[in-house]
């Protein structure tokens, strides 16, 4: 099923990547059968997509792109995963025989215009930078990066390559996110001075699962990639990698990257960083997972002045303090209104003249009733209404428009998650220099702004 792969050295990859990025396209004769038909693009107009990481999220993103496939906007060129079973399933479901374990083979293909990266968090930065160096447009799952230095490298690589990038904080592109954004932008509750983000705790691993040999078909070394080598343990993957600080970072890096993304966008704060961050949390009592179970983080912003808090609390307290809204049958019959599913996370926006709440913040973003029912008066300010997160990315590719969750914005949100975890780990307030993008006055924290990466999986 798979194209034969030879050993790809880093030097060979870099040489070929430079050549691929600098290729000048030449006209090709295209068979009449693949020329544009009414309402569809021809083969030379469809974007060639490579998928990197074919777990549940990778497959899910492919399905989210189906409206674009149906319009003839794109076609699958190749898929990649380090797990043989997932690779076989993906190749079959996406209808391609071009499948690789090593993502670098996808980046070297001249028929791949753009990549969708849905690998674990610790791979995002390296794969993003390498894809940008090869001139590929990039959709990368959130959170953008695991360290401050990774984030800087991602932004620099995207700007140098001139590619369209979209980080997968799709909450910005949801229908009710537009309503919430418009409501806040028009000052209905006055100036917002506090965004109170809430979430239930990160889980604890109490399984006491021993290390073992990796299962057949899993390339464990390639799964680890830039991380230090360690023995295989089933409690490191799949999915549960996010509860390990080294490869994930807990709820604050998972859902926080969604909820805080909405806050920065709706308050026009994508270019504003906090001046200090202070976190406290409860560590797990046992097991391999080390992210904070319960947690409270304060972010102080200035000019304009406001505060954002992130709190992981028991689910019972979430339900008591932030009960989800039940929607009427009449509301559910309206286009674009979905049934609330009690997600257990979201945020309350505290303004001078009242509050506004939303639940979710990712693929499901639900605004409370008064936000949905607000009718803009004459002269009200309108805001950008995303056609969809992938559709917005394709607009960026086709037109050069900056995407709604451009890597610069995605890194800015990831920065909040990183600083929150660092403050929790060190047990003290951290001060931030927004101009230099670095922690100030704390040598130990500055050293943790980056970390060594294992050769050859390096930036």
N, C-alpha and C positions, 0 to 999 in steps of 0.2 A: 504493500500500500504506500509506503513512504519513499520519498526520494532519498537516494543514498547520500549519507553524510560522511565526509572525511574530517579528520581532525582540523579544527579551525584555530590557528594560533592568533594571539592578539595582534601581532605585527601584520599577519596576513589580512586580518579583519580590517585594521586601520587603513592599510594600503587600498583594499578594495572599497572601503567606505568612502575614502577621499575621491576615488575614481567615480563611484556611484553618484555622489553628491554633485560632482562637476560635469556629469554627462549632459551633452547637448542633444535634445530630442531630434530625431530625423523623421521625415514623413514615412508612413508605412501604408502599403496597400491592404485594405481591409475587405474581407469577403462581403458581398452584398447582404448576406444573411444576418450580419451583425451590425449593419448600418441602422441609424436611428429610424424607428417606426413612429407613427403619430402618437404623441404623448409619452414617448420613451427616448432616452438618450442612446446614442450609438456606443459601440465598444470603446471608441477613442475618447468618449466623454464621461464614461463611468469611472468612478474612482476605484482603484484596486485596493482592497483592504486586507491587511494581515492581522490576525488575532494572536496575541501573546498572553497565554494563561487561559486555559479552557476548563476551569472549575465551574461551580454554579454561577458565579458572577460573570465569567466570560461568556457562557452560554446565554445567560440572561441578557447581556448587552447585545448579543447578536439578535435576539428576539425583539429587543427594543428598537433595533434598526430596521425592522421589517417594512415599515412604511416607505423608507428610503430605497430599499431593495425593490419594492413593488413599483416605484416610480422609475426604476432603471437608473438611479443615481449612483449605485455602487455594485461591486461584485466581490465575492470572497476569492482571494488569491491563494492564501496559505494560512495554516493554523500551527500553533506551537504550544507544547506543554511538556513538563518533565516527567509526568505520570503517563505511562503507556496506555492504561485503561481510559483515562480522560482524553488522551489524544485520539484514540480509535473512535470513541464516542463522538467527539467533536468533528472529526473528519467525515464521519458518516452523516451527522446531522446537518453540517454546513455544506455537504456535497462537494468535497475536494479531496484529491489524492495527494495534495502537496502538504505534508505535515512534517514538522521538525521537533526535536527536543530542544535544540539550542536556538534561541531567538535571533541570534546574529545572522543566521541563514536567511531569515525573513527580511532583515534590514538590507541585505545585499541584493535583493531582487529588484530589478529595475521596473517590474510591473506592479510593485507595491507602492502606491502613492501615500497611504496613510496607515497607521497602526492603531489598534485598540489594545491597551495594556491593562490586564485584569489579574496581575500576579499579586502575591503577598506584598505588604507595604515595604519590606526591606529591599525589594527589587525595583521599586518605582523609579528612583532617581537615576540609577545606572542605566536602565533600559530607556528611560526618557532621553537622557543626554546622548546615548549612542544613536537613538532613532533620529534625533535632531541633527546630529553630525552627518547622518546619511540623507538628510533632506526630506524626511518623512513628516507629514502632518500627524499630530498625536492627540488621541483621546486617552487619558490616563485616569484610572480610578483614584479616588481620594483614599487616604490623605496623600498629598503630593510627595512628601518626603519624610524621612525619619530624623534628620539632623539639620541644623541651620546651614551648614556648609553645603549639604546636598541641595537645599533650596536655592542658594545663590548660583550653584552650577547649572541648575535646570533653567532658571530665568536667563542666564547669560547664553546658554546654548540655544534656546529658542529664539532669542533676539538676533543672534549671529546668523542663524539659519533662515530667519524670516518665515518660519512655518506658523500655521494656525494650531493653537493648542487649546484643549478643553479638559479641565479636571472634573472628575465625575461627581461633584456636589450638585446633583441634579435638582435639589430643592429649589434653586433659583428659577428653574424653568417650569415649575408646576403652575397650573391655572390659578389656584388660590393664593399662590405666592405673589402673583401679579396683583391680586386684590389687596393683600396685606401691604405690599410695597406702596401701592397708590394711596392707601389709607394713611400710612405713616408719612409719606412724602408731602401730603397736603396738610400736615400738622393737626389732624383731627383731635389727637390727644395732647397737643402741644409738643414742646421740645422733649425728646426722650432723654432721661438722665440715668436710667438703669435698665439693662437687659438681663433678666433673671432666667438663665437656662437651667433646665431640670432634666434629670435622667435617673433611672434605677441603677443599682450597683453593677460593677464588673463581677463576673463569676469567680469562684475559687475551684482549684483542681484538688479534689480529695480522693482521687482514684488510686494514687500510689502506683501508677503504671511504671514498670521497669523499662530501662533501655533495651533495645532489641535490634536485630537486623532489619533493615528497611524491607518493605514488601516487594515482591518481584515486579519489575516494570517501573519502579520509581528510581529516578536518578537523584539520590539524596545529596550528593555533592553539588549538583546543579541547582537543587531546590535551595540549599543554603546560600549559594552564590557569594555575595560580598560579606556574609556573616562569618565570624570565626567558626572553624569546624567544631562540631560536637557530635556525640553519638546520636543515632536515631532514637526518637521516642514518639509514639503515636499521639502524645498529648501536645506535640509541637505543631501538628497539621492534621487534616486540612481545616481551614476555617478558624480553628482555635489558636492559630498563630497570633491573633490580635490580642490575646491576653498575656503575651510575653513582651516586656518593654523593648527588648532588642529587635523583635520582628514586627511588633504591633504597637501597643501602647495603651490598651484598655479602652473603656467606653469614651473617654475624652478624645481619643484619636479616631475612634470609629464614628460614633454619632455626633461627637463634638464638632467634627469636621463638616457636618451637615448643618447643625443648628447655628453654630457661630458663623458659618458662611452666609446664612440668610441675614443675620444681624449686620454683618459688615456691608452687605450689599444694600439692604433696605435703608440703612442709615448713611449711605454714601460715604462709607469709611474704608473702602478697599485700599486707600492710600494712607490710612492712619494706623499706626502701631501703638501699643500700650507703652506707657513710660515705666511702669513697673508691674510685676506679677507676683502674687503670693498664694501658695497652695498648702493645704493640709489634707492628709488622707489616712486611711486605714489600710495597712498592708494585709495580704492574705495570710492566714494562719499556717498553711501547709501547702505542699504541692509544687509543681513546676512553674505555675503561672505567678508572675510577680507584679502585675499592674495593680494600682490602687483599687480596693473594693468600694469603699465609700470615699468621697472626695469633695472638697470645697475649694474653688479657685476664684481669686479676685483679680480682675484686669482693670487698671486705671488708665484712662485715656485723657489727654488734654488738648485744648484748642481744636475743636470744641471739647468741653469737659463732659465725660460720662463714664459710667462703670458697667462692666459686664461681669456677671458671676456664673460659674458653672458648678452645679451641685449634683453629686451622685448620692442618692438617699434610698432608704428602703422603699420597695414598691408600694407598700401600704401607705406610706407618707405621700408618695407621688399621687396616688389615687385620691387621698384626702385633700391635699392642697391644690391639685391641678386636675380636677375631674374632667374627663372628656365629655364633649357636648354630644347629646343625642340629636339626630336630625329627623325632621318630620318627613312624612311620605311625600308631601308637596315639594319639599326642598330636594329630596332625592330624585324627583322626577325632572328637575331642571338640568339642562346640559352642563356637563363639567363638574357637577356636584357629586361627590362620592360619600359612601357611608363611612363614618368615623370608626376606626378599628382599635381605639384605645391604645395608642402606641406607647404610652408611658414616658414620653419625652417631648420636649418642645421648649417654648420660652414665653415669658410675660414681658411686655414692653411697658415700662412705667414712665408716663409722661406728666407734664405739668397739669394736665386737665383730665387725667384718667389713665386707663390701662387698655392694652390690647393683647390677646393671646393667640398663639398658634400651637398646634400639636404636630409632631413629626418634623420634617425639614429635609427629607431626602426624596425618595420616589413617591412618598405620600406627604403632602404639606396641606394641613387643614387650618383654615382661619376661622375664628369664632364668628357667630351669627352677625353681630353688629358690624363687623368688617365686611362681610359678604353683602349685607343689605344696604351699606352706605351708598348713596347716590351722589356722585360728584356734582357740585353746583357749577353754574356757568363760570368759565375762566379757571376751573380747577386744573392743576398740573397733572399731566399724564406721564407714565413711566413706560419703559421698554417692556413689551409683552413678548416673551420668548416663544418662538414657534415650536419649541421642544428642544431638549438639550443636545441631541444629535443633530437636529435640523439647524440649530444655531451654530454648531461646529462646522457643518457643511457650508453655511453662509460665510463663515470665516475663511474657509478654504477657497471658495469660489470668488469672493469679493475682497478679501483682505481685511474685513471688519474684525475688530478685536472681539473675541468670544466672551460670552457672559461670565465664564469662569476660566478665563485665561490663566496660564500657569503663574503669572505674577500674582494674581488674586488668590489662586490656590495655595501658593507658597505662603502668602500672608496669613491665611487661615491656619495652615499647618504649623506655622510659627507659634500661634497661640497654644496649640496642643503641646508642642515641644516644650515651650517655656513653662507651661503648667506642670508637666511631668518632671522637668528638671527642678523646679521649686519644691515639688513634693519630695523628690529623692534627696535633695540637699537640706530640706527643712528650714528654708529661709526665703525672704523676699529677694527677687532678682530685678535689677534695673536694666533698662534697655535703651540703647542709642539707635533711634530709627534711621538717622542719616547714614551711619556706618553699618547698620544691621548687625550689631553685636552687643553682647552682654558687657556691662561696664562695672568695674570695681570688684570683680569676683574672679580670681584667677582659676579656681577650681571649676567654676561653672563655664568659664570660657573654654577650658580644655574639653568639656563635654559637648561643645557646639559642633564638634566633628568626631569621627571615630575611624580607626583604620579599616580598610576594606581588603578582603582576601583576593589576592591575585589569582586569575586575571580578571575578576569581576569587579573592576574599579572604574571610577569616573575618569 
